[in-house]
Amino acid sequence: MIDFQLTPADEKVLSSAHEQAIIGRRYARYYDKHEDELEPEEFPEAKDLPNPITLAEESLSGSSGSRILHSLVMLEVYWGGIALHRSKWGLGNTVLKTVATPEQFEKWKNHTIAIAITEPGAGSDPANIRTTATFDRETGEWILNGEKIFISQAQSGDAAMVLSRFIAPDGSRGMTTFLVEKGTPGFTVGPQLRKLGIRSHDTCNLLFENCRIPEFNHIKGDFKSTMSVFNDSRPMVGAMALGVARAALDFTREKLAERGIEISYRGGMRSRSAVVDRFIRLEAVYEAALLTVLRSKWLEQQDVPPKVEASIAKAAGGKAARKITQGCIDILGPEALSEDHPLDRCFRDGRIFDIYEGAGEIQRLIIARSILGYTGRDLR
Ligand SMILES: Cc1cc2nc3c(=O)[nH]c(=O)nc-3n(C[C@H](O)[C@H](O)[C@H](O)COP(=O)(O)OP(=O)(O)OC[C@H]3O[C@@H](n4cnc5c(N)ncnc54)[C@H](O)[C@@H]3O)c2cc1C
């Protein structure tokens, strides 16, 4: 039997996450307007509060499982817009965990490691990557040259896991990953990028100019193993998108209530006003997308690595955030656009989830290939 009920242990963690999200929301407009300021590692209010992400990851006894709970905590964090505890982990840490040698893992296990894949002309199609590492026989080092754009955790991170082409001493070529630490000569982190939404999200371009990398930093993740980190993170992005969507829905519900419009689920369509019907349809989009996230995370917990399910959750969450934030603005009218309220920010913040970690169109291509039995070459 499928049981959609959250357990008391889940509820406890999620209620703490929600309380913190209410505090985070007070800061969201500030950081929306001060995008060059890096959010603190821990906000003062969080000092004596448990980090709900850590609680979720700890496989709490009686919970629905750490993967499911973690995604629901992220939904709460994005409901607030600002996390009171900054994440210590980047997607580069996942590559380190999955492909590094025990010695490499030991050295960098406590570093925050960004993932650096995207380049000008190589976003949706990383096969176009031009960053290249050549091997210097004399020194035994790799020499890295290239540019990466829109890299998250570029300022706050300690290092970047860089997906690069390589030309080995024997002339063989391919793709591989290098861990490049901050402070390595030839490695430059650009300024914070100006964005439509999630404005204070730490995002910069990276430049590698004759950057010498010791062989020990060669992590040897190939193209496939590097891209597979997104199987975990895509449903999480779906959950984050739904956090923003639910913030928009909650705000709209509040505003409608102030105008004396209660959302009633009783009766059929004929007994509802158009505005209530519209709101309920948006909620249905939210619920449907949430189920895709939960299914993908549940599969992970059964040790069935989700592939197409991860794409479905990301595509559904990203699309839901766009549709719901837009729909809430339609319902509330001009008042929705006031900076005194969170809705204009939700509308802008909600856009990213259909772009990064594979745009919506790319997720739909992955889904279509899986359903129709096509390869990447057949359908692109
Ligand atoms: C805030 C932010 C943070 C990011 N963080 C990171 C990070 O940490 N690390 C990292 O490596 N990258 C990061 N990115 C980059 C992000 O992953 C890319 O922007 C994304 O993959 C899209 O690539 P692109 O920008 O080159 O767009 P393009 O690939 O040029 O796509 C442009 C449009 O064309 C569509 N499109 C492309 N190909 C197809 C196709 N075959 N069929 C149909 N439609 C198609 C896309 O869906 C999109 O709508 C980040 C981006 C942002 C904005």
The ligand as a Gaussian input file, in Angstrom:
#p B3LYP/6-31G(d) Opt

LIG

0 1
 C       21.874000      30.755000     -11.339000
 C       22.577000      29.730000     -12.159000
 C       23.398000      28.809000     -11.522000
 C       24.076000      27.847000     -12.297000
 N       24.952000      26.998000     -11.661000
 C       25.745000      26.173000     -12.414000
 C       26.775000      25.374000     -11.813000
 O       26.951000      25.392000     -10.578000
 N       27.565000      24.636000     -12.611000
 C       27.417000      24.586000     -13.974000
 O       28.186000      23.900000     -14.638000
 N       26.444000      25.324000     -14.579000
 C       25.616000      26.106000     -13.844000
 N       24.632000      26.878000     -14.443000
 C       24.469000      26.808000     -15.896000
 C       23.199000      26.074000     -16.313000
 O       23.291000      24.707000     -15.996000
 C       22.970000      26.343000     -17.808000
 O       22.617000      27.701000     -17.932000
 C       21.900000      25.449000     -18.388000
 O       22.349000      24.134000     -18.468000
 C       21.487000      25.906000     -19.802000
 O       22.604000      26.054000     -20.610000
 P       22.837000      27.408000     -21.465000
 O       22.715000      28.557000     -20.522000
 O       24.069000      27.260000     -22.244000
 O       21.584000      27.496000     -22.430000
 P       21.427000      26.782000     -23.842000
 O       21.920000      25.390000     -23.773000
 O       22.005000      27.688000     -24.859000
 O       19.855000      26.754000     -23.985000
 C       19.103000      27.902000     -24.359000
 C       17.662000      27.461000     -24.571000
 O       17.597000      26.499000     -25.643000
 C       16.957000      25.308000     -25.187000
 N       17.584000      24.143000     -25.822000
 C       18.906000      23.843000     -25.841000
 N       19.119000      22.676000     -26.506000
 C       17.898000      22.231000     -26.891000
 C       17.446000      21.072000     -27.603000
 N       18.291000      20.142000     -28.038000
 N       16.111000      20.936000     -27.828000
 C       15.222000      21.872000     -27.379000
 N       15.603000      22.992000     -26.709000
 C       16.908000      23.169000     -26.461000
 C       17.161000      25.303000     -23.695000
 O       16.176000      24.553000     -23.032000
 C       17.065000      26.774000     -23.350000
 O       15.709000      27.163000     -23.233000
 C       23.909000      27.802000     -13.705000
 C       23.051000      28.733000     -14.328000
 C       22.399000      29.671000     -13.583000
 C       21.515000      30.670000     -14.294000

